[in-house]
């Protein structure tokens, strides 16, 4: 069967939610020839998307969006249209945490009610958002069942990484589940248009657990890397050296993660969502809880440490007058401009607490000026602007450009006795020759770097 004949077996696909998950999926389905309408309640976003302007940065998205809009395969609507050709609804709305740390289901519930108003015999509903365990069966199905028509519902989790989504949608295995054989077959046929790797699981709860387990595992791995850094901070060794030497040609340590800030729209909330769904079963998830706590507390702990360090007389630096944070998005590799869940939020709060008189500046290779200003930071247009007259520079994410910085030259732009703090340990203090008595300090080698300064002062 040809691809065109396969796509003809589907009517119109309605993707509900034009955020990162929904838009990349809608564009990808449209690119393989499906007729897709993307429903999004934010009318400003709809207007921008209709004009071919993505609302976030993703490599290749601008070009593909323009292509599928030009062919007419993808259209946008502020609500689910009254279109009888729609036979599949894919829910991809956000599930943020409320102030109490529980998942906010308001958007999910509203969307389910809207789909129910359009549901007809033989339709398929696919849930793609990250949800609390039991959501498919306990929240969506009771609403849809009231319609009184035969339908299929699937949970098919999104698993892409920001910065590589358009590629990974064709490469990653897609987990598929459903409430009946019809739902499983339809979801399998649909996602088989994108990837040959389909993993069918026995029920929707299993698929929900897989999504939450995937991201919690990454959180735990990063948490352990940060615990290694904390241990190495206390003694005169480098966590980077420990980890890299441990992994070298030794398979059993290959997954040992490098330390650094851990956040983003998934890792900051998915472990909490997993815990919430299991709370009623009185399950002890001590490892997950500990890893999340380590990752959440790290930025404020480091800023507190820097405050104490800068206050020492032998540092020779006054209380910082200008502080720059370089790397504002929640990660730098693969590139993204996504500020959701970025660890710069607690960093900024801690810096304002410890250094209330300092000017705070921000620089990012991808985040635009408006994004920087949304953090209440002054905008540094270039990396040189960020370092200029700075007393403290914080390298906060792992963008590849930071690995090749000319710190010797940049330190010449800084105020005398300044400090460069690198959360990603791109360099070793012992290898650097900095100007203006500027010092370099990396996460995971606090004692080692400080001892180096003292011996060479």
C-alpha positions, 0 to 999 in steps of 0.5 A: 500500500502506498503512503497516499492510499494509507493517508486516504483512509483517514479523514481530517485529523484535529490536533487540539492545542498548538503548543510545542507538542501539538504544533510539531505533531500537526506539522509532521502529520500534514507533511506526510499528506494528512489533512490536519486542523489545529485548534488553539484557544489563543487567538493571537497564536492562531493569527501568527500560525496562519501567517506562517510564524511559529510561536517558539523556536524549533529547528526546521519548523518555520520551513515545514510550517510554511510548506504545509500551510501553502499546500492547505494540509494544515489549517488553524482554528480558535475552536474545534470546527464543525467539520464532519470529516474530522474522525480523529481528535488528538489532545495535546494541551498543557498540564501545568502544576497548580500552586500545591504541586498537583496537576491542573486539569482545567484545560484537559477537562474543557477540551474533553467537553468540547470534543464530546460536543462533536464526537460521532460514531466511529471517531478516535480520540488520542490523548498525548499530553502528560497526565496523572495516572488514570486520567484517560479512563477516569477523566476523559472516558466518563465524559465521552461515554455520555455521548452514547456513540461507539468510539475509540480512545488511546493514550499515545505519549509524546516522547520527543526532545525539544530541538529534535522533535521533527526528526524524532517523530520519525525515529522514536518508537511510538507507544500505543494503547487503547480502550478497545481493539479499534482504538489500538488499530486506528492509533497504530495505523496513524502513527505508522505514517510517521515511524515504523516503530510501534510499541503496543501495550496492554492498556492505557494505564501502562502507556500513562506510566511509561510516559511518567517513568521515562521522564522520572528516570531522566530526572533521577539520573540527572539528580545522581549526577548532581549528587556526585557534583555535591560530593566532589565540591566538598573535596579537592577533586573534579566531578567532571573528571570523576564522571568522564573517567568513570564512563571511559570504556566502562559500559556499566557507568555509561549512563552516568550523567553530567551535573547541571541545572535540571528543569524544563516543561517536563522534568520540573513537573512529570515526577510530581504528576507521577507521585500524585497519581500513586499517592492514593496507593501509599507507594513509597517513591523515595528515590524519585522524591530525593532526585527531584529535591536535589535538582530543585534545590541546586540553583539556590544552594549554589547562589547561597554558596557564591554569596558566602564566597564573594563575601570572603576578604581574600576574594578581593571583590566588592559586592557585585554591582553587575551580574550576568546570567548566560543561558536562559532557556531550560537547556542549550542542547539541542537548542531551544528558546523555551523558558518554561521550568528553566532553573534561571527562575530560582537562580534569579530569585536567589541572586536578588535575595543575596545581592539586592543592589546588583544589576541583573543582565541576561544573555542567550543564543536563542531566547529573544530580547522579549523573553529576556525582559520577561525575566526582569533582566536587562538584555545583553545583545552579545556575549561581550556585552554580558561580560562587560564590567561584570563582577559575576558571570553565571553560565547557566545552560549547556549551549555548545557555544559556551564550550568554546568561549575565549575566557581569557579575552572575555575576562578582560571585559570584566570588573577586577576580581570578578568571578565566572561560575560555570554550572556545566564545567566547560573548562578547568581552572588550572588550564585558564589564564584570566585577566583582571584577577578574574577567577573561574569556578565550576560546579563539581570542583568547588574545593579543587578550584578554590585551592588552586586560587589560594596556591596561585594568589 
